[in-house]
């Protein structure tokens, strides 16, 4: 395989895992906010589908989505333009299994389980990236 093609494939692969790790980080923040507000009256627990967010982040065709772009204007007569960003995190309220008297929908067992699962999946993505980088380093190192 041509080195440039290999590097392009590797770059796309690493970018995919970068997106995944970033989404895992955002989900960890959402889940930790839920846990922190477990005793707040009328707090509604929120979450998002990681799979849906990742599909939105990389694009419908599976190819990576370009980052959001805006133009720098050098004259007042220039037309301002920005790339339309769609919300990749479609936040939803969590429906509790058992309703709380104070209106709080945080269920600690559900939140802890989701947080632990998210952490394990984030570690797996980091391990995959490390493996790809190690393989690339090994392939490029002369014997």
Backbone torsions as a table, in degrees:
resi	resn	phi	psi	omega
1	UNK	NA	138.1	178.4
2	UNK	-62.3	140.5	-176.6
3	UNK	-59.0	-39.9	-179.2
4	UNK	-66.3	-39.6	177.4
5	UNK	-65.3	-40.2	178.6
6	UNK	-62.9	-43.1	-179.1
7	UNK	-66.2	-39.3	177.3
8	UNK	-63.4	-43.8	178.7
9	UNK	-63.8	-42.3	179.4
10	UNK	-65.3	-41.3	179.1
11	UNK	-61.7	-45.0	178.6
12	UNK	-63.8	-40.1	179.1
13	UNK	-63.8	-46.9	-180.0
14	UNK	-65.9	-35.8	178.5
15	UNK	-65.8	-37.9	176.8
16	UNK	-59.7	-47.4	-179.6
17	UNK	-68.5	-31.3	175.8
18	UNK	-63.2	-43.5	176.9
19	UNK	-61.5	-44.1	-178.8
20	UNK	-62.3	-44.7	-179.6
21	UNK	-65.0	-40.1	177.1
22	UNK	-61.8	-40.8	178.0
23	UNK	-68.2	-37.2	175.7
24	UNK	-62.1	-39.3	177.8
25	UNK	-63.3	-44.5	178.6
26	UNK	-64.0	-38.4	179.4
27	UNK	-67.9	-37.4	177.1
28	UNK	-61.3	-38.1	177.9
29	UNK	-65.8	-42.0	179.5
30	UNK	-63.7	-45.9	-178.5
31	UNK	-67.1	-38.8	179.1
32	UNK	-68.9	-31.6	174.4
33	UNK	-65.0	-41.3	176.3
34	UNK	-59.7	-46.5	-178.7
35	UNK	-63.5	-41.6	-178.8
36	UNK	-64.8	-26.7	-178.2
37	UNK	-102.5	23.9	-177.6
38	UNK	-61.7	-27.4	-178.9
39	UNK	-105.5	8.9	-179.6
40	UNK	-84.6	119.5	180.0
41	UNK	-59.9	139.2	177.9
42	UNK	64.3	13.6	175.8
43	UNK	-74.5	134.7	-179.7
44	UNK	-106.7	119.2	179.2
45	UNK	-65.9	139.6	-178.7
46	UNK	-125.3	159.0	176.8
47	UNK	-163.4	172.2	175.0
48	UNK	-141.3	158.0	178.5
49	UNK	-79.3	116.8	-179.8
50	UNK	-62.2	-42.1	-177.7
51	UNK	-61.5	-45.2	179.6
52	UNK	-65.2	-42.8	-179.9
53	UNK	-63.5	-39.1	179.6
54	UNK	-68.0	-40.2	176.6
55	UNK	-61.7	-40.9	178.4
56	UNK	-67.3	-34.6	-177.7
57	UNK	-71.4	-34.4	-177.5
58	UNK	-98.0	-7.9	177.9
59	UNK	100.2	159.0	-176.0
60	UNK	-67.7	-32.3	-176.5
61	UNK	-85.4	-1.4	-177.2
62	UNK	91.7	-11.2	176.7
63	UNK	-83.2	154.8	-176.2
64	UNK	-70.7	138.9	178.8
65	UNK	-80.4	138.1	177.6
66	UNK	-67.7	149.9	178.1
67	UNK	-66.3	159.3	179.2
68	UNK	-61.5	142.1	-174.0
69	UNK	-131.9	141.2	170.5
70	UNK	-136.4	151.2	-177.7
71	UNK	-92.0	139.3	172.1
72	UNK	-83.8	130.3	-178.4
73	UNK	-96.8	132.6	177.7
74	UNK	-106.1	-3.9	178.7
75	UNK	-147.3	149.6	178.8
76	UNK	-67.3	-18.4	-178.6
77	UNK	-88.2	-6.3	176.3
78	UNK	-71.8	151.1	179.3
79	UNK	-89.1	124.5	178.8
80	UNK	-72.3	138.8	179.1
81	UNK	-144.7	141.3	175.2
82	UNK	-139.5	151.1	174.7
83	UNK	-75.0	134.3	179.3
84	UNK	-72.8	122.0	178.7
85	UNK	-96.6	127.3	174.3
86	UNK	-96.4	151.4	-176.5
87	UNK	-74.5	108.4	-179.2
88	UNK	-78.0	-21.6	177.5
89	UNK	-98.2	103.4	178.3
90	UNK	-93.7	85.7	-176.6
91	UNK	-66.1	136.8	178.1
92	UNK	-132.0	154.9	175.9
93	UNK	-83.2	139.9	179.8
94	UNK	-82.3	133.4	177.8
95	UNK	-88.8	120.5	-176.3
96	UNK	-73.3	150.4	174.7
97	UNK	-74.3	-35.1	179.4
98	UNK	-132.6	122.2	-176.9
99	UNK	-68.2	146.3	178.3
100	UNK	-99.1	149.3	-178.8
101	UNK	-66.0	-36.3	-176.9
102	UNK	-86.6	4.8	177.8
103	UNK	85.7	1.3	178.8
104	UNK	-78.5	133.3	-178.0
105	UNK	-105.4	9.3	179.4
106	UNK	-76.7	124.8	173.9
107	UNK	-115.2	111.4	-170.6
108	UNK	-58.1	-38.8	179.0
109	UNK	-62.4	-42.7	178.9
110	UNK	-64.7	-45.2	-178.0
111	UNK	-65.8	-44.4	179.4
112	UNK	-63.4	-41.2	178.7
113	UNK	-64.3	-45.1	179.0
114	UNK	-64.4	-39.3	179.9
115	UNK	-65.6	-44.6	179.2
116	UNK	-64.4	-43.5	178.3
117	UNK	-61.0	-43.9	178.9
118	UNK	-62.1	-41.1	-179.8
119	UNK	-64.8	-42.6	178.8
120	UNK	-63.7	-42.4	179.5
121	UNK	-67.2	-36.0	177.0
122	UNK	-66.0	-42.0	177.2
123	UNK	-62.7	-37.8	178.1
124	UNK	-63.8	-41.2	178.3
125	UNK	-64.7	-39.6	177.4
126	UNK	-64.9	-41.6	177.9
127	UNK	-62.6	-39.5	178.0
128	UNK	-63.2	-44.2	178.7
129	UNK	-61.9	-45.1	179.2
130	UNK	-59.4	-40.3	178.1
131	UNK	-64.3	-41.8	178.9
132	UNK	-64.0	-43.2	180.0
133	UNK	-66.0	-41.5	177.4
134	UNK	-61.7	-41.8	179.4
135	UNK	-64.7	-41.0	178.6
136	UNK	-65.3	-43.0	179.5
137	UNK	-62.5	-41.4	179.1
138	UNK	-65.3	-41.6	-178.5
139	UNK	-67.2	-33.1	-176.7
140	UNK	-90.2	-10.8	179.5
141	UNK	-80.7	125.7	178.5
142	UNK	-70.4	146.4	-179.5
143	UNK	-76.5	NA	NA
